[in-house]
Amino acid sequence: MKRTAFSSVMILALTLTACQTQTPGDNQALGAPPTADNPCGDKSKLAPQLQLYTWVEYIDPALKEQFETDCGVKVTETNYDSNETLLATLQSGATGYDLIVPSDYMVQIMVSENLLQPLDYTLIPNYKNMGAAHVGQYFDPEQKFIVPYFWGTSGFAVDTSIIADPAASWKTIFEPAPEACGKISMLDDPRETVGAALMYLGYPINDTDPAHLEAAKQALIKQAECVKAYDSQSNDDLIIQGETVIGHIWTGDAILAGLPDVGGREEIVYVIPQEGCTIWQDNMAIPKGATNLYTSHIFINYMNDAQRAAQNAEFVGYGTPNEAAKALLPEDMLNNPGISPPAETFARLQWIEDVGDALELYDRIWTEFKAAVGG
């Protein structure tokens, strides 16, 4: 089902009121709330270390160092390459993570499996900076478990020095020009990549019709003849270095790949296909069983100070849900249609949603596809 409707400002106000009176799920007395003058709250109750489990290159290292300087807490980062890897890690009973960054549909799954800790929003006063578009969404309608972190889309990047006039269509990547064959990368992500094939075929991204999913698998198998890599972590490097000329890619990676001042090349442009593509939102959340609850809350609030959120957005290159931070961003970032799509483009975007029991079908389709192409 296509999800494009935004929450109203009134819903935001009601959500904030509700959140501000919420207490942690275990009623644990955590500590004093942070303030603008004292962003670290009660330092005596902070843990010496915060274990952050997140996507690669998804936080400005300078902000981690600043948090350690200001609050005395070292942020230790571990990375995963997909939401499914994150889920499997938590389902296996792995402990020790204080903070995770799941995407929209994965939040919904984790809530249903009781894997997330309800937040105490009295300890996150900077939550007030969140825009109405990013709260009360289908994956956490009562806004109990998450604070929005970044949002974006999943289209494709093109090296226009090789493909001079790329069509804004999934045909560009599924029916590639001869000069692109063998030089394409696709995300190594079952929902994103199967979803791209579904949209190419004219089907919705959350389609559960077995025949349509089989058709998507066949489209991916046929395309594989021209695919160099299935890669979610270094696909930006591949296109910058000229090893690929088209890459199925997340917004921020594509935008940064096109910026010479951060090592990219201006010939690389980001395309949102006319058929639509994924809209996603990553979120800060605390896994159930985390022991450093107070420190996690303080860090979430710390990162959502307007200045720090703006600094982080410039480093990562994705759209920020933090409205106060937007006023501090450079105009070229605010006006970039890849980061902030116009309304007519936004209307074609689709959320990846929990497909329930059909997830087993997606897993089978992905496994069969990978076996067929030797991946």
Protein Blocks (a to p, Z undefined) as FASTA:
>chain_A
ZZfbdcdfklmmmmmmmmmmpccfklpafbdcddfklmnlpmklpcfbdcddddehiacf
klmmmmmmmnopacdddddfbfklmmmmmmnopahiabdcddfklmmmmmmnopaccddf
klmmmlmmpcfklgoiaklmnopmbccfbdcdddddddfklmmbacfbfklmmmccfklg
opaccdddfklmmmmmmmmnopafkbcbfklmmmmmmmmmmmmmmpfbdcfklmmmmmmn
opambdcddfklmmmmmmmknopafkbccdddfkbpcdddddddddehiablmlmmmmmm
mmmgfklmmmmmmmnopacfblklmmmpcfklmmmmklmccfklmmmpccdddehjmlmm
mmmmmmmmmmmnoZZ
